[in-house]
Amino acid sequence: MEKIIYPIRINRYLALNNLCSRREADDLIAKKIVRINGKIAQLGDKVNEDDRVEVDEKKKNTLKIYRYFAYNKPRGIITHSPQGNEKSIQQIAGLPADIFPVGRLDKNSHGLILLTNDGRVTDKLLNPEYEHEKEYIVRVNKILKNIFLKVFANGIQLEDFKTKKCQAEKIDDFSFRAVLTEGKKHQIRRMCTVEGYEVDDLKRIRVMNIELKNLKVGQYRELKGRELDEFLGELGL
């Protein structure tokens, strides 16, 4: 967990202690179910190290039930903020309006993306300092050379940063498996381009312990039981 430096705003305090996301904290404070030293907290209040912060869990639990889904995103669908005639995951998935994608999978890529209404997950999953694995199957436009896979795995200097070391394993002459612990915009496509390859197909098949398996394109399944417990446990939630 990120080190807390006091005094700290109450909404950030709640988020860093995994009680909710910062946005959700504002809602809990507005609903008067957060107390600091026995006094109802107000938006903008600050917490000192010796303060006692309490959240009425019974009332909190009646306000929101967290849900988590694995979704197989089709090609051509936008993760967030569609433009013009584009369609987003939220528009086509058929899930409640408060369920949102965690992270991105670009329009021309497909496969696994996680959806939830739990804002705590976003930073825990996407912040590269936590180094959570994401696995992809990549198909390129020409025969793979072993030297490319070695360079890919050791990290490639892009225009604005050098990629972290990762795993790259050949599947056949044109395809390889990549396991990354970071996910900058178009990272795999950019890495391939620098080394003279173009990506013909990019499919994500795993995020941490959550696997795509036989989930059909455009379908989702709710995460429950041991699979969900392991996922949340690795995130520290």
C-alpha positions in Angstrom: 0.0 0.0 0.0 1.2 3.5 -0.8 2.6 5.2 2.3 0.2 7.7 3.9 1.6 11.1 4.6 -0.5 13.0 7.2 -2.5 15.1 7.3 -4.5 13.6 4.4 -7.9 14.3 2.9 -10.5 12.0 4.1 -11.5 10.7 0.6 -7.8 9.8 -0.2 -7.4 8.2 3.2 -10.4 5.9 2.6 -9.1 5.0 -0.9 -5.6 4.2 0.3 -7.0 2.0 3.0 -9.0 0.0 0.4 -12.3 1.0 1.8 -13.5 2.4 -1.5 -12.3 4.5 -4.5 -11.8 8.2 -4.0 -14.9 9.0 -6.0 -17.0 6.5 -3.9 -15.5 8.0 -0.8 -17.1 11.4 -1.6 -20.5 9.6 -1.9 -20.0 7.9 1.4 -19.1 11.2 3.1 -22.0 13.0 1.5 -24.3 10.2 2.8 -22.9 10.9 6.3 -21.7 7.4 7.0 -18.1 8.3 7.6 -16.9 9.6 11.0 -13.6 11.1 12.2 -13.2 10.8 16.0 -16.9 10.2 16.3 -17.9 13.3 14.4 -19.6 13.0 11.0 -17.0 13.8 8.3 -17.4 16.6 5.8 -16.1 16.8 2.2 -12.6 18.2 2.4 -11.9 17.2 6.0 -8.4 16.0 6.7 -7.2 13.1 8.8 -4.2 13.1 11.2 -2.2 10.0 12.1 -3.8 9.6 15.5 -7.4 10.2 14.3 -10.0 7.4 14.5 -11.8 7.0 11.2 -15.0 4.8 11.0 -17.2 3.8 8.2 -20.7 2.5 8.9 -20.2 -0.8 7.1 -23.9 -1.9 7.4 -25.0 1.3 5.6 -22.1 1.1 3.1 -23.0 -2.4 2.2 -26.6 -1.5 1.5 -25.5 1.3 -0.8 -23.4 -0.8 -3.2 -22.7 -4.4 -4.1 -19.4 -4.8 -6.0 -19.5 -7.0 -9.0 -16.7 -8.2 -11.4 -16.9 -9.6 -14.9 -14.6 -11.1 -17.5 -15.6 -9.9 -21.0 -14.4 -11.0 -24.5 -14.2 -7.7 -26.4 -14.8 -8.0 -30.1 -12.6 -6.3 -32.7 -13.9 -2.9 -33.7 -15.4 -2.0 -30.3 -14.0 0.9 -28.3 -13.2 0.5 -24.6 -14.0 4.1 -23.6 -15.4 7.3 -25.1 -16.7 6.2 -28.6 -16.7 8.9 -31.4 -19.1 9.2 -34.3 -20.5 5.7 -35.2 -18.2 3.8 -32.9 -19.6 1.6 -30.2 -18.2 1.1 -26.7 -18.2 -1.9 -24.5 -20.7 -0.4 -22.1 -23.1 0.2 -25.1 -23.1 -3.4 -26.3 -22.3 -5.6 -23.3 -25.7 -5.5 -21.8 -24.5 -4.9 -18.2 -25.7 -2.4 -15.6 -24.8 1.2 -16.3 -22.4 1.4 -13.3 -20.2 -1.4 -14.7 -17.1 0.0 -16.5 -14.0 -1.5 -18.1 -10.8 -1.5 -16.1 -8.0 -0.3 -18.5 -8.1 -0.4 -22.2 -7.9 -2.7 -25.2 -7.5 -0.8 -28.4 -10.1 -0.9 -31.1 -8.3 -3.4 -33.4 -7.4 -5.7 -30.6 -9.7 -8.3 -28.9 -10.0 -10.6 -26.0 -10.1 -10.4 -22.3 -11.0 -7.2 -20.4 -12.3 -6.9 -16.9 -15.4 -5.0 -16.0 -16.6 -3.9 -12.6 -18.3 -1.2 -10.5 -15.5 -1.3 -7.9 -13.4 1.8 -8.4 -10.7 0.4 -6.0 -9.6 -2.0 -8.7 -8.4 0.6 -11.3 -5.1 1.7 -9.7 -4.4 -1.6 -8.1 -4.6 -3.4 -11.4 -3.2 -0.8 -13.8 -0.4 0.9 -11.9 2.8 -0.6 -13.3 4.5 -0.6 -9.9 2.4 -3.6 -8.9 3.6 -5.7 -11.9 0.5 -7.7 -12.5 0.8 -10.1 -15.5 -1.3 -9.7 -18.7 -0.9 -12.3 -21.4 -1.4 -11.9 -25.1 -1.3 -13.9 -28.3 0.3 -11.8 -31.1 0.3 -12.6 -34.8 2.7 -10.6 -37.0 3.0 -10.0 -40.7 6.2 -12.0 -41.4 8.2 -15.0 -40.2 9.5 -14.5 -36.6 13.2 -14.5 -35.9 14.5 -15.7 -32.6 16.5 -12.6 -32.2 13.3 -10.5 -32.3 11.8 -12.5 -29.4 15.0 -12.0 -27.3 15.0 -8.3 -28.0 11.3 -8.1 -27.3 11.7 -9.9 -23.9 14.7 -7.8 -22.8 12.9 -4.5 -23.3 12.7 -2.2 -26.3 13.4 1.6 -26.4 10.3 3.4 -27.8 10.0 7.1 -28.4 9.2 8.0 -24.8 10.3 5.1 -22.7 12.0 1.7 -22.6 9.7 -1.2 -22.0 10.2 -3.5 -19.0 11.6 -7.0 -19.4 8.8 -9.4 -20.2 8.2 -13.0 -21.5 8.0 -13.8 -25.2 7.6 -17.4 -26.5 7.2 -18.5 -30.1 4.0 -20.4 -31.0 4.6 -20.8 -34.7 6.3 -19.0 -37.5 4.0 -16.0 -37.3 2.7 -16.0 -33.7 4.1 -15.6 -30.2 2.9 -15.4 -26.7 3.8 -12.3 -24.7 3.4 -11.8 -20.9 3.7 -8.1 -19.8 3.6 -6.4 -16.4 2.9 -3.0 -17.9 0.5 -1.8 -20.5 1.2 1.6 -22.1 -0.8 2.7 -25.1 -0.4 0.4 -28.1 2.7 -0.9 -26.4 3.0 -4.3 -28.1 2.2 -2.9 -31.5 4.8 -0.2 -31.0 7.4 -2.7 -29.8 6.9 -4.8 -32.9 7.0 -1.8 -35.3 10.3 -0.7 -33.9 11.8 -4.1 -34.8 10.3 -4.2 -38.3 7.1 -6.2 -37.7 3.5 -5.2 -37.9 0.8 -6.8 -35.8 -1.9 -8.6 -37.8 -3.8 -9.8 -34.7 -3.6 -9.1 -31.0 -5.6 -11.0 -28.5 -5.4 -10.8 -24.7 -6.1 -14.1 -23.0 -5.2 -13.5 -19.3 -5.1 -10.8 -16.7 -3.4 -12.0 -13.5 -5.3 -15.3 -12.6 -8.4 -14.4 -14.8 -8.3 -16.3 -18.1 -10.4 -15.9 -21.2 -10.7 -19.7 -21.7 -13.7 -20.6 -23.9 -15.6 -17.3 -23.4 -17.2 -16.5 -26.8 -16.7 -13.1 -28.5 -19.0 -10.5 -27.1 -19.9 -12.6 -24.1 -19.1 -12.1 -20.4 -19.1 -14.2 -17.2 -19.3 -13.0 -13.6 -16.3 -13.7 -11.5 -17.1 -15.6 -8.3 -15.8 -18.0 -5.7 -12.1 -19.0 -5.6 -11.3 -17.2 -8.8 -12.6 -13.9 -7.5 -11.1 -14.4 -4.1 -7.6 -15.0 -5.6 -7.9 -12.0 -7.9 -9.0 -9.6 -5.1 -6.4 -11.1 -2.7 -3.6 -10.4 -5.2 -4.8 -6.8 -5.4 -4.8 -6.5 -1.7 -8.6 -5.9 -1.5 
